[in-house]
Structure formats: C-alpha cells, structure tokens
C-alpha cells in the first residue's frame, strides 16, 4: 500500500509560504486600456474570484508585443480503491494512482501588434495523451489529427476591430467555456471538476467572434468542427455561442449554447446542449481574516434526436455547485461542492480506458447504446495555499459514485501483460474490475506565470 501522505513534507514550509510577500492578484488584463483610457471591457473590476479566472495582474514575461505564459501542473493522486495497474477511470483531469505525474506543461503566450493578435499554448505531459484519446473524429478519413494537435492546447490568430467596445475575429483551437471550469487546473477552485464540467468540451477547433457590446456584455458566436473534436464527425459543422454579462464586480452570469452532429458515422443524429452559470461574490473584506467568499451554480441540459434516438430517452441533465472562501489576504482558500448528472445513452460519459479503449474504439465492457442508463454524483473539498498568485499548493478530497460499475477497482482495467488485441476489445478469460464508488486524495503543485 502506497502512502497517502506524500504532501506532508510541505508542512514545515507553510509558515514561510504564508508570510512571503506577494503581488496583488487581479483579474484578466485589468491594466489594458483603450485609447480613451477606459478599462478593457469586462475588466472594470477585480474578477479573479470567478471560477476559471485566477491569476496575477503582473505579467513578468512581457516583451514588447508579446506577453509570455508558463504553466506547470504536477499532481499526486491516491485512490482508496488502489487499482493494481495504477489506472484511474472516469476523469478528464486525473489519470494515475499512487504516482507523481505532470498533468500539463505549457509554454506560450499572447501576441498583439497593430490590432493583429495570436495565442499559442503547448501541452506536454498527461494531457497530450489523454485529451486526444477522448476525441473520436480522427477515425474519419486520413491524416492523424490527434497526433497533429497533440502538443497544442490553444493555437489561434485573429484581428481586433475598433468597433463598439471591441470585436475580435479569431480562428484556430481555442478553449471551450462549457462547464465553467477551465481546462487548466490552476485557474479553478478545485482540481477535479464535477461531471458537468469534466464530461463537456475543453476545446473547440474553428472560428469565433468576440463582440464586446459594452463594458459589461460580451456576445461570442462560434462555427466549429464539432463537440471537442479536431475534425468533423459527419458532414456538418457545430454552431453555438456564449453570452457573458458582468453588470457589477460581484456578479457574473454566463450562458453557452451548442448544436451539432457529433455521433461518428450517424449524420442524422443531432445534439443540442445548454450550459448556464451564475457566480456571486457576497463578501469582500480585504483587511479581514476572511478576505472574500463566493458561490457558483451551473445547470446543464441537452439531448440527442434523430438517427434512432429521441430526446425522451437520450438526454443529459446535470448541475454543479461550489462555495469558496479566501483567507489572510488570499493566501489560503477553502472550496466545497460537487454535483450530479443523468445521461441515458451515455453519449457524454467518458469511456473507462479498458484494454486501451478510446472514444473511437468503444468497448463491450462499458457500452454507450441508446437506453443505457448512467447516473452519477460527486463531492469535493479543496484546501489551497497561495503564497504568491503565481503558484498554488492544493490538497483535495474527492468522492464519486455512479449507478453502474464505472471506476477502477482493485483489479484495474488492464489485462495481464498489458493491452491485447484491438483497443477496447474482449480478452478471453479476463474482465476489468469496475466498481460503483471511488474516494481519492490529491496533492498538487501548480505554477502559472
């Protein structure tokens, strides 16, 4: 049995971390100003408290038109199920048990010169393997799209138009907002998102327009290849968009909508999805012991219809809710929350990596056929130490449960001797050890400069 207290060596350094001087944490680009000297839209107040929006206002890697960015996410996960192959199931952020692993190493940044813009962020580490694994679109046609984009999380260019409060037209790979939590764990209130976030897209490949109607309102339409896909699943495109409204510094309301055809080889099946969140900061006392307190609520609903299914039997319903408090000038933070989903047909459920299963291969060990039931819930508690806004030390407890065996049990999900035959295929005399519950401890060190 591996030790569950590998993070304890950090404790002797805790007093020094808490007493270290720190830069002032602030929201996205609040120091940018337009020619009329007004703050950038949606940056008229400190929104660093918003989930997925953490970070410092100081940009030490800025050089002329380039603002650099460095990210490193290293984590240790301990599952009380103790799978013998160290493989964890059912998460888009957590993959190995009892090991220190680099989830993501990213180097890149933003370019802006004479209204021409671009962004690049690389991804090395576990994400470069696990994120492409969950995209079935490369199975259609030639050229290895999953390999072509494997080491890139964001890559887009665009142009800024000086209209309204600004309009950006961008094309390439950009982050999805569906599910509220960011793809980058350092930006979030917890390391493991609830199912609503973990089972919805992390990226889109296509074109978007960011239309800043006013200082408080953004409208952003998308034309994309599909639902977290490098290519198209069929002959159509995905369409959608976001409306983000921040009327004051303590309230943020966001809605994301999507429509597409995202079942490989079934062009008649259509998907609709709505994802809507409200975030409220109800306490802000910079000089107090409790610096800030905020809560978030996310509701998702969607379904698939046509091609042999209908919305009465093939749908998605889910929610997640969190509360976070910051202490001692934001040097400490505590988050509690969780959520639940129901997804008959399992069309958004992450397939367990049984015998090398991918989103394209599927597996008879965990089917995703019309009528297959799936209900699940989870709960998280996360404690953060943040000596500077550029680094977070996090300890987190997760409990997850499902109505069917889904999580890796003691026997694991890898056949003896390693994967055998085609990905996800049956192996004579063997079956994976899947269980209905999982409890897990996480210790993470996350850097964002």
C-alpha positions as CSV (number, residue, x, y, z in Angstrom):
1,X,0.0,0.0,0.0
2,X,1.4,3.3,-1.0
3,X,1.5,6.2,1.5
4,X,-1.4,8.7,1.3
5,X,0.6,11.5,3.0
6,X,3.2,12.3,0.4
7,X,2.3,16.0,0.7
8,X,3.2,16.2,4.4
9,X,6.8,17.3,3.7
10,X,5.3,20.6,2.5
11,X,4.1,21.4,6.0
12,X,7.3,22.7,7.6
13,X,7.4,25.3,4.9
14,X,3.9,26.5,5.5
15,X,4.7,29.5,7.8
16,X,7.3,30.8,5.4
17,X,4.8,30.5,2.5
18,X,2.1,32.4,4.3
19,X,4.4,35.2,5.4
20,X,6.0,35.7,2.0
21,X,5.3,39.0,0.2
22,X,3.0,38.7,-2.8
23,X,1.9,40.6,-5.7
24,X,-1.7,41.9,-5.9
25,X,-4.0,39.3,-7.5
26,X,-6.3,40.8,-10.1
27,X,-8.5,39.6,-13.0
28,X,-7.9,39.3,-16.7
29,X,-5.9,42.1,-18.2
30,X,-7.3,44.9,-16.0
31,X,-4.3,47.1,-16.8
32,X,-5.1,47.1,-20.5
33,X,-6.8,50.3,-21.6
34,X,-8.4,51.5,-24.8
35,X,-7.3,54.8,-26.5
36,X,-9.9,56.7,-24.4
37,X,-8.3,55.4,-21.2
38,X,-11.2,53.3,-20.1
39,X,-10.5,49.8,-18.7
40,X,-10.8,47.0,-21.1
41,X,-14.4,45.6,-21.4
42,X,-15.3,43.1,-18.6
43,X,-12.2,44.2,-16.7
44,X,-13.7,47.2,-14.9
45,X,-13.4,45.3,-11.6
46,X,-11.4,42.5,-10.0
47,X,-12.8,39.3,-11.4
48,X,-10.0,37.0,-10.2
49,X,-12.5,35.4,-7.8
50,X,-14.5,34.0,-10.8
51,X,-14.0,30.2,-11.4
52,X,-11.6,29.6,-14.2
53,X,-10.2,33.2,-14.0
54,X,-7.5,33.1,-11.3
55,X,-4.2,34.8,-11.9
56,X,-2.0,37.8,-11.2
57,X,-2.2,41.2,-12.9
58,X,1.6,41.3,-13.0
59,X,3.0,39.9,-16.3
60,X,6.7,39.3,-15.8
61,X,7.2,37.6,-19.2
62,X,6.1,40.6,-21.3
63,X,8.4,41.7,-24.1
64,X,7.0,44.4,-26.4
65,X,4.0,42.9,-28.3
66,X,4.4,39.5,-26.7
67,X,3.1,38.5,-23.2
68,X,4.6,35.1,-22.3
69,X,2.9,32.5,-20.2
70,X,4.3,29.4,-18.4
71,X,2.2,26.7,-16.7
72,X,3.2,23.6,-14.8
73,X,0.7,21.3,-13.2
74,X,2.2,18.4,-11.2
75,X,-0.1,16.2,-9.1
76,X,-0.2,13.0,-6.9
77,X,-3.5,11.1,-6.7
78,X,-4.3,8.4,-4.2
79,X,-7.4,6.3,-4.9
80,X,-8.6,4.3,-2.0
81,X,-9.6,1.6,-4.5
82,X,-5.9,1.1,-5.1
83,X,-6.1,-0.2,-8.7
84,X,-3.2,-2.6,-9.3
85,X,-2.4,-1.1,-12.7
86,X,-2.5,2.5,-11.3
87,X,-5.0,3.5,-13.9
88,X,-7.9,5.7,-12.9
89,X,-11.2,5.9,-14.8
90,X,-13.9,8.5,-15.4
91,X,-11.9,11.8,-15.2
92,X,-10.6,14.2,-17.8
93,X,-8.0,15.6,-15.3
94,X,-6.9,12.6,-13.1
95,X,-5.3,9.6,-14.6
96,X,-2.8,7.7,-12.4
97,X,-2.9,6.4,-8.9
98,X,0.0,6.5,-6.4
99,X,2.4,8.3,-8.7
100,X,3.7,11.8,-9.2
101,X,2.7,12.9,-12.7
102,X,3.0,16.0,-14.8
103,X,-0.6,16.7,-15.9
104,X,0.4,19.6,-18.1
105,X,3.4,21.6,-19.0
106,X,2.6,24.6,-21.2
107,X,4.7,27.3,-22.7
108,X,3.3,30.1,-24.9
109,X,1.7,33.4,-24.7
110,X,-0.2,36.2,-26.5
111,X,0.8,38.4,-29.4
112,X,-0.8,41.8,-30.1
113,X,0.6,44.2,-32.7
114,X,-1.3,46.8,-34.7
115,X,-4.6,45.0,-34.0
116,X,-3.2,41.6,-35.2
117,X,-3.4,39.0,-32.4
118,X,-2.4,35.4,-31.8
119,X,-2.1,32.9,-28.9
120,X,-0.2,29.7,-28.5
121,X,-0.1,27.4,-25.6
122,X,1.6,24.0,-25.7
123,X,0.6,20.9,-23.7
124,X,3.1,18.3,-22.7
125,X,2.6,15.7,-20.0
126,X,-0.5,13.6,-19.4
127,X,-2.9,15.9,-21.2
128,X,-1.0,15.3,-24.5
129,X,-2.1,11.7,-24.4
130,X,-5.4,11.8,-22.6
131,X,-7.2,14.7,-24.3
132,X,-6.8,13.4,-27.9
133,X,-7.9,10.0,-26.6
134,X,-11.4,11.4,-25.9
135,X,-11.9,12.7,-29.5
136,X,-13.3,10.2,-32.0
137,X,-13.2,12.5,-35.0
138,X,-9.7,11.4,-36.2
139,X,-11.2,8.0,-37.0
140,X,-12.9,9.6,-40.0
141,X,-10.7,10.0,-43.0
142,X,-6.9,10.2,-43.3
143,X,-4.1,12.2,-41.6
144,X,-3.6,11.7,-37.9
145,X,-5.3,14.7,-36.5
146,X,-4.8,13.6,-32.9
147,X,-1.1,13.5,-33.4
148,X,-1.1,16.8,-35.3
149,X,-2.6,18.7,-32.4
150,X,-1.5,16.5,-29.5
151,X,1.0,19.0,-28.1
152,X,-1.1,22.1,-28.6
153,X,-4.0,23.2,-26.3
154,X,-4.5,26.7,-27.8
155,X,-3.4,28.0,-31.2
156,X,-5.2,30.8,-32.9
157,X,-4.8,34.1,-34.7
158,X,-7.1,37.0,-35.3
159,X,-7.7,40.6,-35.8
160,X,-9.1,43.3,-33.4
161,X,-11.7,45.7,-34.9
162,X,-12.2,49.0,-33.1
163,X,-16.0,48.9,-33.1
164,X,-18.4,49.0,-30.2
165,X,-16.1,48.2,-27.2
166,X,-14.0,45.9,-29.4
167,X,-14.6,43.0,-31.7
168,X,-12.1,40.1,-32.1
169,X,-12.3,37.7,-35.0
170,X,-10.2,34.6,-34.3
171,X,-9.6,31.2,-35.9
172,X,-7.8,28.1,-34.7
173,X,-8.0,26.0,-31.5
174,X,-9.5,27.9,-28.5
175,X,-10.7,26.9,-25.1
176,X,-14.4,25.9,-24.5
177,X,-16.3,27.7,-21.8
178,X,-19.0,24.9,-21.5
179,X,-18.9,23.5,-18.0
180,X,-17.5,26.7,-16.3
181,X,-14.2,25.2,-15.0
182,X,-11.1,25.9,-17.0
183,X,-9.1,23.3,-18.8
184,X,-6.1,24.5,-16.7
185,X,-6.5,23.3,-13.1
186,X,-4.5,26.2,-11.6
187,X,-7.4,28.5,-12.7
188,X,-10.1,26.6,-10.9
189,X,-11.5,26.3,-7.4
190,X,-11.0,22.5,-7.4
191,X,-8.6,20.1,-9.2
192,X,-11.3,17.5,-10.1
193,X,-14.3,19.3,-11.7
194,X,-17.8,17.8,-11.2
195,X,-19.3,15.7,-14.1
196,X,-21.0,18.7,-15.7
197,X,-17.5,20.2,-16.4
198,X,-15.5,17.0,-16.8
199,X,-17.8,15.5,-19.4
200,X,-18.2,18.6,-21.6
201,X,-15.8,20.1,-24.1
202,X,-12.4,21.5,-23.1
203,X,-11.6,22.9,-26.6
204,X,-13.1,23.9,-30.0
205,X,-11.4,23.9,-33.4
206,X,-13.0,26.6,-35.6
207,X,-13.8,30.3,-35.8
208,X,-15.3,32.7,-33.2
209,X,-16.1,36.4,-32.9
210,X,-15.8,38.1,-29.6
211,X,-18.2,41.0,-29.7
212,X,-17.9,43.4,-26.7
213,X,-21.2,45.2,-26.8
214,X,-20.4,47.2,-23.7
215,X,-18.1,47.2,-20.7
216,X,-20.4,44.6,-19.1
217,X,-21.6,42.4,-22.0
218,X,-19.9,40.1,-24.4
219,X,-21.6,38.1,-27.2
220,X,-19.5,35.3,-28.8
221,X,-20.7,33.2,-31.7
222,X,-18.8,30.0,-32.8
223,X,-18.6,28.0,-36.0
224,X,-16.6,24.9,-35.1
225,X,-15.7,21.4,-36.4
226,X,-17.7,19.8,-33.6
227,X,-18.0,18.9,-29.9
228,X,-14.4,18.8,-28.6
229,X,-13.2,17.5,-31.9
230,X,-10.2,18.2,-34.2
231,X,-12.2,17.2,-37.2
232,X,-15.9,16.7,-38.2
233,X,-17.8,13.6,-37.1
234,X,-20.0,13.9,-40.2
235,X,-20.7,16.4,-43.0
236,X,-21.9,19.2,-40.8
237,X,-20.4,21.8,-38.5
238,X,-21.1,22.6,-34.9
239,X,-22.6,26.1,-34.1
240,X,-23.0,27.8,-30.8
241,X,-22.0,30.7,-28.7
242,X,-21.7,32.4,-25.4
243,X,-23.3,35.4,-23.7
244,X,-21.3,36.8,-20.8
245,X,-22.8,39.5,-18.6
246,X,-21.0,41.1,-15.6
247,X,-23.0,44.1,-14.5
248,X,-21.1,44.6,-11.3
249,X,-17.9,43.4,-9.7
250,X,-19.8,40.8,-7.6
251,X,-21.9,39.1,-10.2
252,X,-21.1,37.1,-13.3
253,X,-23.7,35.4,-15.5
254,X,-22.8,33.2,-18.5
255,X,-24.7,31.1,-20.9
256,X,-23.3,28.7,-23.5
257,X,-25.4,27.1,-26.3
258,X,-24.5,24.4,-28.8
259,X,-25.9,22.5,-31.8
260,X,-24.2,19.9,-33.9
261,X,-24.0,16.3,-35.3
262,X,-21.5,14.5,-33.2
263,X,-22.1,10.8,-33.4
264,X,-19.4,9.2,-35.7
265,X,-21.0,7.7,-38.8
266,X,-24.6,8.8,-37.9
267,X,-25.2,12.1,-39.6
268,X,-28.9,12.0,-38.9
269,X,-28.4,12.2,-35.1
270,X,-28.3,15.8,-33.8
271,X,-27.1,17.2,-30.5
272,X,-28.3,20.3,-28.6
273,X,-26.9,21.5,-25.3
274,X,-27.3,24.4,-22.9
275,X,-24.8,25.3,-20.1
276,X,-25.6,28.2,-17.8
277,X,-23.9,29.5,-14.7
278,X,-24.3,32.2,-12.1
279,X,-21.4,33.3,-9.9
280,X,-21.8,35.6,-6.9
281,X,-19.2,37.2,-4.6
282,X,-21.1,38.0,-1.5
283,X,-18.2,39.0,0.8
284,X,-15.2,41.2,0.1
285,X,-13.2,42.4,3.1
286,X,-9.6,42.8,2.1
287,X,-8.4,43.6,5.7
288,X,-10.3,40.8,7.4
289,X,-9.4,37.3,8.2
290,X,-11.9,36.1,5.6
291,X,-10.9,38.1,2.5
292,X,-13.6,37.0,0.1
293,X,-16.4,34.5,-0.2
294,X,-18.2,33.4,-3.4
295,X,-20.5,30.8,-4.8
296,X,-21.3,29.3,-8.2
297,X,-24.1,27.3,-9.7
298,X,-24.0,25.6,-13.1
299,X,-27.0,23.9,-14.8
300,X,-26.7,21.9,-17.9
301,X,-29.3,20.3,-20.2
302,X,-29.2,18.7,-23.6
303,X,-30.3,15.8,-25.7
304,X,-29.8,13.9,-29.0
305,X,-32.5,13.3,-31.6
306,X,-32.8,11.6,-35.0
307,X,-30.8,8.7,-36.2
308,X,-32.5,6.2,-34.0
309,X,-32.9,8.2,-30.8
310,X,-35.1,10.9,-29.3
311,X,-34.9,13.5,-26.5
312,X,-37.3,11.4,-24.4
313,X,-34.7,8.7,-23.9
314,X,-31.3,10.2,-24.9
315,X,-30.7,13.3,-22.8
316,X,-28.3,15.0,-20.4
317,X,-29.2,16.8,-17.2
318,X,-26.7,17.9,-14.6
319,X,-25.7,20.6,-12.1
320,X,-22.7,21.5,-10.0
321,X,-22.5,24.0,-7.1
322,X,-19.5,25.3,-5.2
323,X,-18.6,27.6,-2.4
324,X,-15.2,29.2,-1.9
325,X,-13.7,31.3,0.8
326,X,-10.3,33.1,0.8
327,X,-8.3,33.9,4.0
328,X,-5.4,36.0,5.1
329,X,-5.1,38.3,2.0
330,X,-6.0,35.5,-0.3
331,X,-3.0,33.3,0.8
332,X,-5.4,30.5,1.9
333,X,-8.6,29.2,0.3
334,X,-11.2,26.5,1.0
335,X,-13.7,25.2,-1.5
336,X,-16.5,22.7,-1.0
337,X,-19.0,21.5,-3.6
338,X,-20.0,18.9,-6.1
339,X,-22.8,17.9,-8.5
340,X,-24.7,15.2,-10.3
341,X,-25.7,14.1,-13.8
342,X,-28.0,11.7,-15.5
343,X,-27.2,10.7,-19.1
344,X,-29.2,7.9,-20.7
345,X,-27.4,6.7,-23.7
346,X,-24.1,7.7,-22.1
347,X,-23.2,9.9,-25.1
348,X,-21.3,12.4,-22.9
349,X,-19.9,9.8,-20.4
350,X,-16.1,9.4,-20.6
351,X,-15.3,5.8,-21.5
352,X,-13.1,3.9,-19.0
353,X,-9.7,3.2,-20.6
354,X,-10.3,-0.6,-20.5
355,X,-7.8,-2.5,-22.6
356,X,-6.8,0.7,-24.4
357,X,-10.3,1.9,-25.1
358,X,-10.6,5.2,-26.9
359,X,-13.6,7.4,-27.8
360,X,-13.4,5.9,-31.4
361,X,-13.0,2.3,-30.5
362,X,-15.6,1.9,-27.7
363,X,-15.7,-1.3,-25.7
364,X,-18.2,-4.0,-25.0
365,X,-17.1,-3.9,-21.3
366,X,-18.9,-0.4,-21.0
367,X,-21.4,0.2,-23.7
368,X,-22.9,3.5,-24.8
369,X,-26.0,2.4,-26.6
370,X,-29.4,4.1,-26.7
371,X,-31.2,3.3,-23.4
372,X,-28.0,2.5,-21.4
373,X,-28.6,4.3,-18.1
374,X,-26.0,6.4,-16.3
375,X,-26.4,8.5,-13.2
376,X,-23.6,9.8,-11.0
377,X,-22.8,12.3,-8.3
378,X,-19.7,13.6,-6.6
379,X,-18.4,15.8,-3.8
380,X,-15.1,17.7,-3.4
381,X,-13.2,19.6,-0.6
382,X,-10.1,21.5,-1.7
383,X,-7.7,23.5,0.5
384,X,-5.2,25.9,-1.1
385,X,-2.0,27.6,0.0
386,X,-1.2,30.5,-2.3
387,X,2.0,32.3,-1.2
388,X,2.1,34.2,-4.5
389,X,-0.6,34.5,-7.2
390,X,1.8,32.6,-9.5
391,X,1.7,29.3,-7.5
392,X,-0.9,27.1,-5.8
393,X,-0.3,24.2,-3.4
394,X,-3.6,22.2,-3.2
395,X,-4.8,19.2,-1.1
396,X,-8.2,17.8,-2.2
397,X,-10.6,15.0,-1.3
398,X,-13.0,13.6,-3.8
399,X,-15.8,11.1,-3.5
400,X,-17.5,9.9,-6.7
401,X,-20.4,7.4,-7.2
402,X,-22.4,6.0,-10.1
403,X,-25.4,3.7,-10.5
404,X,-23.3,1.2,-12.6
405,X,-19.8,-0.1,-12.1
406,X,-17.6,2.7,-13.7
407,X,-14.5,3.5,-11.6
408,X,-11.3,1.4,-11.4
409,X,-11.4,-1.2,-8.7
410,X,-8.5,-3.1,-7.1
411,X,-8.1,-5.4,-10.2
412,X,-7.7,-2.5,-12.5
413,X,-8.7,-2.1,-16.2
414,X,-5.6,-3.5,-17.9
415,X,-5.3,-7.2,-19.0
416,X,-2.5,-9.2,-17.6
417,X,0.7,-8.5,-19.6
418,X,-0.7,-5.2,-21.0
419,X,-3.3,-4.3,-23.6
420,X,-4.3,-7.1,-26.0
421,X,-5.8,-7.1,-29.5
422,X,-7.7,-4.1,-30.8
423,X,-8.3,-1.2,-28.4
424,X,-11.2,-1.9,-26.1
425,X,-11.8,-5.5,-27.4
426,X,-12.7,-8.5,-25.4
427,X,-10.0,-10.6,-23.8
428,X,-10.7,-14.3,-23.2
429,X,-10.9,-15.2,-19.6
430,X,-10.5,-11.6,-18.3
431,X,-12.7,-8.7,-17.4
432,X,-12.0,-5.3,-15.9
433,X,-12.6,-4.6,-12.2
434,X,-15.1,-1.7,-12.3
435,X,-16.8,-0.5,-9.1
436,X,-19.6,2.0,-8.3
437,X,-17.7,4.3,-6.0
438,X,-14.3,6.0,-5.7
439,X,-12.7,8.1,-2.9
440,X,-9.5,9.9,-3.7
441,X,-6.9,12.2,-2.2
442,X,-4.9,14.7,-4.4
443,X,-1.9,16.8,-3.7
444,X,-1.0,19.2,-6.5
445,X,1.6,21.9,-7.2
446,X,0.5,24.3,-9.9
447,X,2.5,27.2,-11.4
448,X,1.1,29.9,-13.6
449,X,3.4,32.8,-14.7
